[in-house]
């Protein structure tokens, strides 16, 4: 039986692997994809990770993996389909039938951005299509962008971009926003934010990079194109937590409840990264989560001796 199973090989999981090996824990990292790095490998350029600004997302992900490899971390590729725990152990079952057991686990499976599912979205992801304004907004200084969504995040993104961009369209399928009224008032007061209400994006256009969007008014049926360089989609996130809900508590959105220490409702299960309840989901906070979770694992293992 191992000391620790780490589920996920994004920045949180890879940082956890690094700290676990430095602590000389017997651990294994289970990664769903063939390439480590998580969501950042699809990001053209990272501008907000200290000391490594302007590094490509794929390159940064590989740096994380190389560090873990250099310390001798063990990696297994597989999709987790079963997760259970007792006070003595954690059991993880993979889709291929393999079973792993350990005294503790760190769940760092991440969360995926909810997509619009329109033509051009997948093809132009990282080439003008983004799901994080604070991550990628700086690349669109003095350009025209659009934010799609009606909640707090969407309006906050539009306000953030308005300080950088020439103009920001805010597209929402209804005529009223779910966002806080103070945020909406601030957006209305911004001279370079234009509301496009009762409307949905039906297509994202461009060859190598985004050049325009097609917008349809859901009430009138009117269709028009808007020239933009960046499309920021803020219609929510989906935590990859379904398989763990029988073992740990989650909030109403499905995020695993845990604080900065990574502790969950189960004493031998810890959480790190985007799958955790938190305000800011970025590479730097994911890395911090991974380090904190391993510290909590060490403290827990000490209580067993």
DALIN-V870266 format. One record per residue. N is the residue number from 1. PHI is phi as a letter, one per 30 degrees, with the letter a starting at -180 (NA if undefined). OMEGA is omega in degrees with one decimal (999 if undefined). D_FIRST is the distance of its C-alpha to the first C-alpha in Angstrom with 1 decimal. Layout:
n=N phi=PHI omega=OMEGA d_first=D_FIRST
n=N phi=PHI omega=OMEGA d_first=D_FIRST
This chain:
n=1 phi=NA omega=-178.6 d_first=0.0
n=2 phi=d omega=174.8 d_first=3.8
n=3 phi=d omega=-168.4 d_first=6.8
n=4 phi=a omega=167.2 d_first=8.8
n=5 phi=c omega=175.7 d_first=10.0
n=6 phi=c omega=-179.0 d_first=13.8
n=7 phi=c omega=-179.3 d_first=16.0
n=8 phi=j omega=-179.2 d_first=19.3
n=9 phi=b omega=167.4 d_first=20.9
n=10 phi=d omega=-179.4 d_first=24.1
n=11 phi=e omega=179.5 d_first=25.3
n=12 phi=d omega=-179.0 d_first=22.9
n=13 phi=d omega=-179.9 d_first=19.7
n=14 phi=d omega=175.7 d_first=20.9
n=15 phi=d omega=176.7 d_first=22.0
n=16 phi=e omega=179.0 d_first=18.6
n=17 phi=d omega=179.3 d_first=17.1
n=18 phi=d omega=-178.2 d_first=19.8
n=19 phi=d omega=178.7 d_first=19.3
n=20 phi=d omega=178.9 d_first=15.5
n=21 phi=d omega=176.3 d_first=16.2
n=22 phi=d omega=177.4 d_first=19.1
n=23 phi=d omega=179.1 d_first=17.1
n=24 phi=i omega=175.0 d_first=14.8
n=25 phi=d omega=174.3 d_first=11.6
n=26 phi=d omega=-172.7 d_first=8.8
n=27 phi=b omega=174.3 d_first=9.5
n=28 phi=b omega=176.4 d_first=10.8
n=29 phi=c omega=176.6 d_first=14.2
n=30 phi=c omega=-177.9 d_first=15.2
n=31 phi=c omega=-176.1 d_first=19.0
n=32 phi=d omega=-175.8 d_first=21.5
n=33 phi=c omega=179.7 d_first=24.3
n=34 phi=d omega=-178.9 d_first=24.9
n=35 phi=b omega=178.4 d_first=26.1
n=36 phi=d omega=174.3 d_first=24.4
n=37 phi=k omega=179.7 d_first=26.5
n=38 phi=i omega=-174.7 d_first=26.9
n=39 phi=d omega=-173.7 d_first=30.4
n=40 phi=d omega=-178.2 d_first=31.9
n=41 phi=d omega=177.3 d_first=32.1
n=42 phi=c omega=-179.3 d_first=34.9
n=43 phi=c omega=-175.8 d_first=36.8
n=44 phi=d omega=-175.3 d_first=39.7
n=45 phi=b omega=177.7 d_first=39.8
n=46 phi=c omega=-175.7 d_first=38.0
n=47 phi=c omega=-172.8 d_first=40.5
n=48 phi=b omega=174.8 d_first=38.7
n=49 phi=c omega=-170.8 d_first=35.7
n=50 phi=e omega=174.3 d_first=37.0
n=51 phi=i omega=-177.1 d_first=38.1
n=52 phi=b omega=-179.8 d_first=37.4
n=53 phi=d omega=-178.7 d_first=40.1
n=54 phi=i omega=173.8 d_first=41.5
n=55 phi=d omega=176.5 d_first=38.4
n=56 phi=d omega=-179.3 d_first=37.6
n=57 phi=e omega=178.3 d_first=34.7
n=58 phi=d omega=-179.5 d_first=33.2
n=59 phi=d omega=179.2 d_first=33.7
n=60 phi=d omega=176.9 d_first=32.0
n=61 phi=e omega=178.9 d_first=28.9
n=62 phi=d omega=176.5 d_first=28.8
n=63 phi=d omega=176.7 d_first=29.2
n=64 phi=e omega=-177.1 d_first=26.1
n=65 phi=d omega=179.4 d_first=24.1
n=66 phi=e omega=178.9 d_first=25.7
n=67 phi=d omega=179.1 d_first=24.7
n=68 phi=d omega=178.3 d_first=21.0
n=69 phi=d omega=-178.0 d_first=21.4
n=70 phi=d omega=179.6 d_first=23.2
n=71 phi=c omega=176.0 d_first=20.4
n=72 phi=i omega=179.5 d_first=18.0
n=73 phi=d omega=179.6 d_first=16.1
n=74 phi=c omega=-179.4 d_first=14.2
n=75 phi=c omega=175.7 d_first=15.9
n=76 phi=b omega=178.1 d_first=15.6
n=77 phi=c omega=178.9 d_first=18.7
n=78 phi=l omega=179.5 d_first=18.7
n=79 phi=c omega=-179.5 d_first=20.1
n=80 phi=d omega=179.3 d_first=18.0
n=81 phi=c omega=178.9 d_first=19.6
n=82 phi=b omega=179.9 d_first=17.3
n=83 phi=b omega=178.4 d_first=15.6
n=84 phi=b omega=-178.6 d_first=14.8
n=85 phi=b omega=165.8 d_first=13.4
n=86 phi=b omega=177.8 d_first=13.8
n=87 phi=d omega=-178.2 d_first=14.0
n=88 phi=c omega=-174.1 d_first=10.6
n=89 phi=a omega=172.3 d_first=8.5
n=90 phi=c omega=-179.7 d_first=9.7
n=91 phi=c omega=-179.4 d_first=10.0
n=92 phi=b omega=179.4 d_first=11.9
n=93 phi=c omega=179.7 d_first=14.2
n=94 phi=c omega=-177.0 d_first=16.4
n=95 phi=e omega=-179.3 d_first=20.0
n=96 phi=d omega=177.8 d_first=19.6
n=97 phi=j omega=178.9 d_first=17.3
n=98 phi=d omega=-179.2 d_first=14.0
n=99 phi=b omega=178.1 d_first=11.1
n=100 phi=b omega=179.3 d_first=8.1
n=101 phi=b omega=178.6 d_first=5.6
n=102 phi=a omega=177.3 d_first=5.1
n=103 phi=d omega=-178.3 d_first=7.1
n=104 phi=b omega=175.1 d_first=10.0
n=105 phi=b omega=168.9 d_first=12.0
n=106 phi=c omega=177.8 d_first=15.3
n=107 phi=c omega=-179.9 d_first=17.7
n=108 phi=b omega=-174.1 d_first=20.2
n=109 phi=d omega=173.6 d_first=21.6
n=110 phi=i omega=177.8 d_first=25.2
n=111 phi=b omega=179.4 d_first=28.4
n=112 phi=c omega=177.9 d_first=31.1
n=113 phi=d omega=174.5 d_first=34.8
n=114 phi=d omega=-176.6 d_first=36.9
n=115 phi=c omega=174.8 d_first=39.4
n=116 phi=d omega=-179.0 d_first=43.0
n=117 phi=i omega=-178.8 d_first=42.7
n=118 phi=c omega=-180.0 d_first=46.1
n=119 phi=e omega=177.8 d_first=47.5
n=120 phi=j omega=-176.1 d_first=46.8
n=121 phi=d omega=-177.9 d_first=43.9
n=122 phi=d omega=-176.6 d_first=41.1
n=123 phi=d omega=-175.3 d_first=43.4
n=124 phi=c omega=175.5 d_first=44.4
n=125 phi=d omega=-176.7 d_first=41.1
n=126 phi=i omega=179.0 d_first=40.9
n=127 phi=b omega=-178.7 d_first=44.6
n=128 phi=k omega=175.0 d_first=46.1
n=129 phi=c omega=-177.7 d_first=43.8
n=130 phi=b omega=177.6 d_first=41.4
n=131 phi=c omega=-177.4 d_first=39.4
n=132 phi=b omega=-177.8 d_first=39.5
n=133 phi=d omega=-179.6 d_first=42.9
n=134 phi=d omega=176.7 d_first=41.7
n=135 phi=d omega=-166.9 d_first=39.6
n=136 phi=c omega=-175.4 d_first=42.4
n=137 phi=e omega=-176.8 d_first=45.6
n=138 phi=d omega=-179.9 d_first=46.8
n=139 phi=d omega=-175.2 d_first=47.2
n=140 phi=c omega=177.6 d_first=49.9
n=141 phi=e omega=177.1 d_first=52.3
n=142 phi=i omega=177.1 d_first=55.8
n=143 phi=c omega=178.4 d_first=54.8
n=144 phi=c omega=-178.5 d_first=55.0
n=145 phi=b omega=176.7 d_first=51.8
n=146 phi=b omega=172.4 d_first=50.9
n=147 phi=c omega=177.1 d_first=48.3
n=148 phi=c omega=178.5 d_first=47.5
n=149 phi=l omega=-177.5 d_first=46.5
n=150 phi=b omega=-179.8 d_first=47.9
n=151 phi=c omega=-179.8 d_first=45.3
n=152 phi=e omega=-176.6 d_first=44.9
n=153 phi=d omega=-178.8 d_first=42.8
n=154 phi=d omega=-178.8 d_first=45.4
n=155 phi=d omega=175.7 d_first=48.3
n=156 phi=d omega=177.7 d_first=46.5
n=157 phi=d omega=179.7 d_first=45.9
n=158 phi=d omega=178.4 d_first=49.5
n=159 phi=d omega=178.0 d_first=50.6
n=160 phi=d omega=-178.5 d_first=48.4
n=161 phi=d omega=-178.9 d_first=49.7
n=162 phi=d omega=178.7 d_first=53.3
n=163 phi=d omega=-177.9 d_first=53.2
n=164 phi=c omega=-168.7 d_first=52.4
n=165 phi=c omega=175.8 d_first=53.9
n=166 phi=d omega=-178.9 d_first=57.5
n=167 phi=a omega=178.6 d_first=56.9
n=168 phi=b omega=170.6 d_first=54.1
n=169 phi=d omega=175.3 d_first=54.5
n=170 phi=c omega=-175.5 d_first=52.5
n=171 phi=c omega=178.9 d_first=52.1
n=172 phi=b omega=-174.0 d_first=51.3
n=173 phi=d omega=179.2 d_first=51.9
n=174 phi=c omega=179.6 d_first=53.5
n=175 phi=c omega=175.4 d_first=56.5
n=176 phi=b omega=-177.7 d_first=54.6
n=177 phi=c omega=171.5 d_first=51.4
n=178 phi=d omega=-176.1 d_first=48.4
n=179 phi=d omega=177.6 d_first=48.0
n=180 phi=e omega=-176.3 d_first=49.3
n=181 phi=d omega=179.1 d_first=53.1
n=182 phi=d omega=178.0 d_first=53.2
n=183 phi=d omega=-179.7 d_first=51.2
n=184 phi=d omega=178.7 d_first=53.5
n=185 phi=d omega=178.9 d_first=56.6
n=186 phi=d omega=179.0 d_first=55.4
n=187 phi=d omega=177.8 d_first=54.8
n=188 phi=d omega=-178.5 d_first=58.3
n=189 phi=d omega=-179.4 d_first=59.8
n=190 phi=d omega=-174.1 d_first=58.2
n=191 phi=d omega=-176.0 d_first=61.1
n=192 phi=c omega=172.5 d_first=58.9
n=193 phi=c omega=178.0 d_first=56.7
n=194 phi=c omega=179.2 d_first=58.2
n=195 phi=d omega=173.7 d_first=56.9
n=196 phi=b omega=-170.6 d_first=56.8
n=197 phi=c omega=-177.9 d_first=56.4
n=198 phi=h omega=-171.6 d_first=56.3
n=199 phi=b omega=177.3 d_first=54.8
n=200 phi=b omega=172.8 d_first=51.9
n=201 phi=d omega=-179.2 d_first=50.9
n=202 phi=c omega=178.9 d_first=51.3
n=203 phi=a omega=172.8 d_first=50.9
n=204 phi=c omega=-172.0 d_first=49.8
n=205 phi=c omega=176.6 d_first=52.1
n=206 phi=k omega=177.1 d_first=52.0
n=207 phi=d omega=177.5 d_first=51.7
n=208 phi=d omega=-179.3 d_first=49.5
n=209 phi=b omega=179.1 d_first=49.3
n=210 phi=d omega=177.9 d_first=50.1
n=211 phi=b omega=-177.7 d_first=53.9
n=212 phi=a omega=171.2 d_first=54.5
n=213 phi=b omega=171.4 d_first=53.3
n=214 phi=c omega=-176.2 d_first=55.0
n=215 phi=b omega=178.2 d_first=55.4
n=216 phi=c omega=174.7 d_first=56.7
n=217 phi=d omega=-173.6 d_first=58.3
n=218 phi=d omega=179.7 d_first=57.0
n=219 phi=c omega=-176.3 d_first=60.2
n=220 phi=c omega=-176.5 d_first=62.9
n=221 phi=i omega=-179.6 d_first=61.1
n=222 phi=d omega=179.2 d_first=62.3
n=223 phi=b omega=178.0 d_first=60.3
n=224 phi=b omega=176.5 d_first=60.4
n=225 phi=c omega=174.3 d_first=58.7
n=226 phi=b omega=178.9 d_first=57.8
n=227 phi=d omega=178.8 d_first=57.4
n=228 phi=b omega=175.9 d_first=54.2
n=229 phi=c omega=-178.4 d_first=52.0
n=230 phi=b omega=178.3 d_first=48.8
n=231 phi=b omega=-179.2 d_first=47.3
n=232 phi=c omega=-175.2 d_first=44.8
n=233 phi=c omega=-176.3 d_first=43.1
n=234 phi=b omega=-177.9 d_first=42.1
n=235 phi=c omega=174.3 d_first=41.6
n=236 phi=j omega=178.0 d_first=38.2
n=237 phi=b omega=-179.9 d_first=34.5
n=238 phi=b omega=179.1 d_first=31.9
n=239 phi=d omega=-179.8 d_first=28.3
n=240 phi=d omega=-167.9 d_first=25.6
n=241 phi=c omega=-171.3 d_first=24.1
n=242 phi=e omega=-174.7 d_first=25.0
n=243 phi=d omega=-175.4 d_first=21.6
n=244 phi=c omega=-171.5 d_first=20.3
n=245 phi=d omega=177.9 d_first=23.4
n=246 phi=d omega=-174.5 d_first=22.0
n=247 phi=c omega=-178.0 d_first=19.3
n=248 phi=b omega=179.2 d_first=21.3
n=249 phi=d omega=175.9 d_first=25.0
n=250 phi=b omega=176.3 d_first=27.1
n=251 phi=d omega=-174.8 d_first=30.8
n=252 phi=d omega=179.1 d_first=33.6
n=253 phi=c omega=178.3 d_first=33.1
n=254 phi=j omega=178.0 d_first=29.4
n=255 phi=d omega=178.4 d_first=28.0
n=256 phi=d omega=-176.3 d_first=25.0
n=257 phi=d omega=179.6 d_first=26.4
n=258 phi=a omega=179.8 d_first=25.2
n=259 phi=c omega=-175.9 d_first=27.1
n=260 phi=d omega=177.9 d_first=27.0
n=261 phi=d omega=-177.9 d_first=24.0
n=262 phi=i omega=-179.0 d_first=21.9
n=263 phi=d omega=177.8 d_first=21.3
n=264 phi=c omega=178.1 d_first=21.6
n=265 phi=d omega=177.9 d_first=22.4
n=266 phi=c omega=-172.0 d_first=18.8
n=267 phi=d omega=-178.3 d_first=17.5
n=268 phi=c omega=177.3 d_first=14.0
n=269 phi=b omega=-176.4 d_first=15.4
n=270 phi=b omega=-174.6 d_first=17.6
n=271 phi=b omega=-179.1 d_first=20.2
n=272 phi=a omega=173.5 d_first=22.1
n=273 phi=i omega=-171.5 d_first=25.1
n=274 phi=d omega=-179.1 d_first=27.6
n=275 phi=d omega=-177.5 d_first=25.6
n=276 phi=d omega=172.2 d_first=26.1
n=277 phi=d omega=-177.4 d_first=29.3
n=278 phi=a omega=-177.2 d_first=31.4
n=279 phi=d omega=-173.6 d_first=34.9
n=280 phi=b omega=-179.7 d_first=34.5
n=281 phi=c omega=178.5 d_first=32.3
n=282 phi=b omega=-175.9 d_first=32.7
n=283 phi=e omega=-175.1 d_first=30.8
n=284 phi=d omega=179.2 d_first=31.4
n=285 phi=d omega=177.1 d_first=30.0
n=286 phi=d omega=178.7 d_first=26.9
n=287 phi=d omega=178.3 d_first=26.2
n=288 phi=d omega=178.1 d_first=26.8
n=289 phi=e omega=-179.0 d_first=24.4
n=290 phi=d omega=179.3 d_first=21.6
n=291 phi=d omega=-179.3 d_first=22.3
n=292 phi=d omega=-178.6 d_first=22.8
n=293 phi=d omega=178.5 d_first=19.6
n=294 phi=d omega=175.6 d_first=17.5
n=295 phi=e omega=177.6 d_first=19.7
n=296 phi=d omega=176.3 d_first=19.0
n=297 phi=d omega=178.8 d_first=15.2
n=298 phi=e omega=-179.5 d_first=15.9
n=299 phi=d omega=179.4 d_first=18.2
n=300 phi=d omega=-178.8 d_first=15.9
n=301 phi=d omega=177.8 d_first=13.2
n=302 phi=d omega=-179.5 d_first=16.2
n=303 phi=d omega=-179.6 d_first=17.2
n=304 phi=d omega=-176.5 d_first=14.2
n=305 phi=d omega=999 d_first=15.3
